[in-house]
Amino acid sequence: MKTKQKWFWICFIAALVAAPNALVLRHTSETLDPFLINAVRFGLAGLVFLPMLIKDTPKLVKGKKVFLKLFTAGLALAIAGVAYIIAIDNAPASYVSIISLLSPIMLIIYAKRLSRERMSSRAIAGIIIAAIGAMLVVALPLAKATGGEFVFYPIATIAAIVSMLAYPATVVLAKDINKKSKVHMMSIISFSSLLTAFISLCLWGLSSGGQTVAVSSIDTWSLLYAGLIVLGLSRALTLRSYQHVSTPTLSSLYYVESFLAVILPVFVLHEKFSVEMIAGGCLILLGVYAVEHHKAAHGKYHHVIRT
């Protein structure tokens, strides 16, 4: 139990570290091509864990099925990563975040369908409660900012939906590869990230037309944060924790990250808490509690991992 609690708090800290990611990417996309951003941030993450990938290479080349599954996982991540950065480039981060809130629910569906993971109705109810809370936190402020008028971004919407559907598939495939073929999760991250970086680099080369790139110091720090801190540290810690905590728990912590992303300006810019922020935060915490309380009674079924 102490080990599970330790990894729960590690995931919580990882969520805190990754909370500003969408805003940072949105800001950086104003000066740099989104495909170039993707190539750099995923490339950095892939290189960090490259030694582990090299070590696991014999396991990957031993059978075609293992490599094919790994390539599929990497391709799914590439689709999700490219689609996400396109969405961020074509709409406010909060707009994209609303659609992304469905990703943990899709993860639950994929885990139940593909991995046959058993989950109680209480755990699923906890995820739904947390999702409603996250909607209050993210959607209502966006509605107020636009004067109550709904603004539709077609390109961003399609891209965000594609990303929301593709990312959980990477998670489920990564778990299956790790469990059945004993390939280290960091090796899977490295291969998937490098494949995503390569595809993004090709797309950037096709779209940039050989234009000169000017990278400011702020852009450099933003790329280092998005690549090394978010993908290389935060996501890696979260992925590593899946050996100890459940899918519902980590899905609920995704909503904690969304909540933290919204309340950060309160502390940084000294803004005021709104009613929807307080209500949404309470629902998110209630959902996390419901999932965690459920886990204590049904921990034996909780072994699905997530990126």
PyMOL commands that set and color helices and strands:
alter all, ss='L'
color gray80, all
select helices_A, chain A and resi 2-18+21-28+34-48+50-62+64-90+93-100+103-114+121-145+154-181+185-208+217-243+247-268+275-301
alter helices_A, ss='H'
color red, helices_A
deselect
rebuild
show_as cartoon
